[in-house]
């Protein structure tokens, strides 16, 4: 039967763990990459120094700041997909227009065709109180440039269209459990061979 040959490699899949700062994106995406044996892309690494300086000073980014950042991230994801590799990505991706830039990493993506796109999103959600506490702790430890004062601006921006089919997950669940459920959800689309324990 056509398309059922198990020896035919599947194209790569990008799984973007998204949400506001402090929701646990980086932790989950890094664990996911480890479980899949694939690349991990941390979107914060693609921010310009100017973007990081603005956020450190409590100034929200504008679209003019975000677009070049998202385009460089899109290109990095596209490089992995073009090689037939899976990739786990940590990125806020708060609005549809930002996610559309990332979806374009799949060179065959037709805008609005979310089902066949090789860039998938999982959104981590938690209460503002939980996120604020996490951000404050991170800031106090000098582990991140994003101050808790910018959380509300991110919550205001977060927008998910039901048609996108984005999975929303409770960010207070153990990260290992989120990874297990994410792998189960996308197992048939992954290029990676995932051990049955996941």
C-alpha positions in Angstrom: 0.0 0.0 0.0 1.4 3.4 -0.9 2.8 5.4 1.9 2.9 2.5 4.4 6.6 1.4 3.9 8.1 1.6 7.4 11.6 2.1 5.8 10.5 5.4 4.2 11.8 8.2 6.5 9.3 10.7 7.7 10.1 14.4 7.4 11.1 16.2 10.5 8.7 17.8 12.9 9.2 21.0 14.9 7.4 21.1 18.3 7.3 24.6 19.7 6.6 24.8 23.5 5.0 28.2 23.8 3.6 30.5 26.4 4.4 33.5 28.5 7.8 34.0 30.2 8.1 31.8 33.3 5.7 29.1 32.2 8.4 26.5 31.9 8.9 26.5 28.1 12.7 26.0 28.2 12.6 23.2 30.8 9.9 21.3 28.9 11.5 21.8 25.4 14.9 20.8 26.6 13.5 17.6 28.2 11.6 16.9 25.0 14.7 17.3 22.9 16.5 14.9 25.2 13.8 12.3 25.0 13.6 12.6 21.2 17.4 12.8 20.7 16.9 15.9 18.6 18.0 19.5 18.5 16.8 22.0 21.1 16.4 25.7 20.0 16.0 28.3 22.7 14.3 31.3 21.1 15.9 33.7 23.7 19.3 32.9 22.2 18.1 34.5 19.0 17.2 37.9 20.5 19.4 40.8 19.7 21.3 42.5 22.5 19.0 45.5 21.9 15.9 43.3 22.5 17.4 41.9 25.7 18.3 45.3 27.0 14.8 46.6 26.4 13.2 43.7 28.3 15.8 43.9 31.1 14.7 47.5 31.5 11.0 46.6 31.7 10.2 47.8 28.2 7.9 45.5 26.2 9.1 44.6 22.6 7.3 46.0 19.6 6.5 44.1 16.5 9.5 45.8 14.8 11.6 44.2 17.5 10.0 40.8 17.3 9.8 40.2 13.6 13.6 40.0 12.8 14.0 37.7 15.9 11.2 35.4 14.7 12.5 35.3 11.2 16.0 34.2 12.4 14.3 31.6 14.6 12.2 30.4 11.6 15.3 30.0 9.5 17.0 27.9 12.2 13.9 25.7 12.5 13.7 25.4 8.7 17.3 24.2 8.5 16.4 21.3 10.8 13.2 20.4 9.0 15.0 20.6 5.6 17.4 18.0 6.8 14.5 15.7 7.9 15.2 16.3 11.6 12.9 16.8 14.5 13.5 19.9 16.7 12.1 21.0 20.0 11.8 24.8 20.3 11.1 27.1 23.3 9.4 30.3 22.1 6.7 32.6 23.5 4.9 32.7 20.1 2.1 34.6 21.8 0.1 35.7 18.8 -1.1 34.1 15.6 0.9 36.4 13.4 4.1 35.4 15.3 3.2 31.7 14.9 2.6 32.1 11.2 6.2 33.4 10.8 7.4 30.2 12.6 5.1 27.9 10.6 6.8 29.2 7.4 9.8 27.1 8.5 7.9 24.3 6.8 8.6 25.3 3.2 5.4 23.6 2.0 3.1 25.3 4.5 0.0 27.0 3.1 -1.3 29.7 5.5 -4.2 28.4 7.5 -3.5 24.7 6.7 -2.6 23.9 10.4 -3.2 20.2 10.2 -0.4 19.4 7.6 2.1 22.0 8.8 5.3 20.4 10.2 5.5 23.1 12.9 3.3 22.3 15.9 2.6 24.2 19.1 2.0 23.2 22.7 1.0 26.1 25.0 1.9 25.9 28.7 -0.6 27.8 30.9 -0.7 28.7 34.6 -2.2 31.4 36.8 -0.6 34.8 36.8 0.3 34.2 40.5 2.2 31.0 39.7 4.1 32.6 36.8 4.9 35.8 38.8 6.4 33.7 41.5 8.5 31.7 39.0 9.7 34.9 37.3 10.6 36.6 40.5 12.6 33.6 41.7 14.4 33.4 38.4 15.1 37.2 38.4 16.4 37.1 42.0 18.8 34.3 41.0 20.0 36.3 38.0 18.9 33.5 35.6 16.8 35.6 33.1 16.6 39.0 31.6 12.8 39.2 31.7 11.5 41.0 34.8 8.1 39.9 36.4 6.9 43.5 35.6 6.5 42.5 31.9 4.2 39.5 32.7 1.0 41.4 32.3 2.0 42.7 28.8 2.6 39.1 27.8 -0.7 37.8 29.2 -2.4 40.7 27.3 -0.7 39.5 24.0 -1.4 35.8 24.4 -4.0 34.8 21.8 -4.9 31.4 20.5 -7.3 30.7 17.7 -9.3 27.5 18.2 -8.8 26.7 14.5 -5.0 26.3 15.0 -5.5 23.1 17.1 -2.9 24.2 19.6 -2.7 21.9 22.6 -3.0 23.7 25.9 -1.3 22.2 28.9 -1.4 23.0 32.7 2.2 24.3 33.3 2.0 23.2 36.9 2.1 19.5 35.8 5.4 17.8 36.1 7.6 18.6 33.1 8.3 14.9 32.5 4.6 14.2 32.2 4.1 17.1 29.8 6.9 15.6 27.6 5.4 12.1 27.7 2.0 13.4 26.7 3.5 15.6 23.9 5.4 12.6 22.5 2.3 10.5 22.6 0.3 13.2 20.8 2.8 13.6 17.9 4.4 10.1 17.8 3.1 9.2 14.4 4.5 12.5 12.9 8.0 12.4 14.4 11.0 11.5 12.3 12.7 10.3 15.6 12.2 6.8 16.8 10.8 7.1 20.2 11.2 4.4 22.8 7.8 2.8 23.8 8.2 4.0 27.4 7.2 7.5 26.2 
